[in-house]
Amino acid sequence: MVYRELLGLRLKLAAWVVIYGGWTILFLILNVWPHTMYYFGGYSWGDLPMYDTLFNKWLVSLAIITPILAVIGGADLVSEERNKGTLTFLFVQPITRTRIFVIKILMNVGALVGVMSLTSLVIFVIDRLPRSVLEVHYSLPVCVWNADCTILTNSHHMEFIPALMGLTLILLVGAGLVIGTGVLSIYCPNTVQTMVTAIPLVLLAYLLIANGGYRQQFPVTSGQIASAGGPLFTSNMIVANNQLLLTWIGVVVIANTIFFCLGLHVFKRKSF
């Protein structure tokens, strides 16, 4: 069963490798060549700089393309088998429906997560390599308010913990979309209809990533603390609330578990 599923996953896996690999190359060209990475320092919050790291930008771009590609992973999970007439053949084999469903989910989720992790590792390593960047300052004496003042300086990188948490959240969202779309494919007669039906799930994923938010705190003057909201991802130089990010990870894990149990229950009892 595993070998059979792996053979059927070849084209999908190749597509993910090409898309994520191609985007990795394009992302590096746009953000590293030459001095195109900007850091914003010394804005209006005292002396604490607010950096936008390379890996932080990668997480944002990854969050944009992953929901769409994840839907592809689950759209043909069951519907394609039923459309080709091979699903009935599977049911007469000495293998339980539970094992069929679990193997299909794990193979597709594993392929997506593997490709995303490898490309993200490349960006993470490059983010930690020293390089020259343009740093934009607003608080230098020679600069006026809202006027850019740039200097050439060394780059900063994103710390390991927030980088890992941000990547984990996106991986879990992608896995959840694969599972959720796989559940929909049990009811849909073909792959195209499954992908169309999964549009609300994709929009929900984007809503989570865009508006989940975090609260960040940083010193201003005389011991005062300022706070602000923003996207789920932040750079290493902003003191972000990682506990809230961890909470969102827990929420997605619970949602994924519910999707998986629901899909397994339906798959075991539905008459095809």
Secondary structure, 3 states (H helix, E strand, C coil): CHHHHHHHCHHHHHHHHHHHHHHHHHHHHHHHCCCCCEEEECCCCCCCCECCCHHHHHHHHHHHHHHHHHHHHHHCCCHHHHHHCCHHHHHCCCCCHHHHHHHHHHHHHHHHHHHHHHHHHHHHHHHCCCCEEEEEECCCCCCCCCCCEEEEEECCCCCHHHHHHHHHHHHHHHHHHHHHHHHHHHHCCCHHHHHHHCHHHHHHHHHHHHHCCEEEEEECCCCCEEEEEECCCCCCCCCECHHHHHHHHHHHHHHHHHHHHHHHHHHHHCCC
